[in-house]
């Protein structure tokens, strides 16, 4: 462990001292990047829920106690997902009343969740519902659906739900709560790159909440792992905190 810490410190020290002017430019660029990409944390977490994985889950996780509901929810999700993938979030949420499949109307994600929340498929639909609402800047409405998705037995859905709730709380300025949810997402994340992204946003929230010590530790961990696009952003975070990077 000590060798890893020493290696991390050596990596940080490799960079030459940065002038105050350069520091200001870096911080400004990072702040702009973070503001522009804040919602992308949701997209990142949901990006791993590729359609093939979703359909595998739909076909293979049928709760016997709710078999009929699970099958119906699966069919409804498969019919509406194309709208979500095409970025037609409004129609993905509300359905397409002008279209029918096998004599049944194409219902939206909101209706799917309302009808089938008790199934695993319904909780999957809740995650996509929340994501669509986030893309429409309807954060308060998204919170309810992220909380439903959080009850899913699937870790990958829990990861997305935690990251989503973190983003909602961050947008509300509730940085301590946001940091807690980012931490949970990082603990669940299997891919190191995703874990580091969550850790970076957790550190940013902790910094805003005044917990500079923990924020600094997380920024250094992201830099030490060197496995995500947030390494330079983490270095800028250390500069903001007054940590010397030599």
Secondary structure as UniProt FT lines:
FT   HELIX           2..13
FT   HELIX           20..37
FT   TURN            38..39
FT   HELIX           40..47
FT   HELIX           51..60
FT   HELIX           64..66
FT   HELIX           67..85
FT   TURN            86..87
FT   HELIX           89..94
FT   STRAND          95..101
FT   TURN            102..103
FT   STRAND          104..107
FT   HELIX           109..116
FT   TURN            117..118
FT   HELIX           120..135
FT   TURN            136..137
FT   HELIX           139..149
FT   TURN            150..151
FT   HELIX           155..171
FT   TURN            172..173
FT   HELIX           175..188
FT   HELIX           192..209
FT   HELIX           212..225
FT   TURN            229..230
FT   HELIX           231..240
FT   TURN            241..242
//
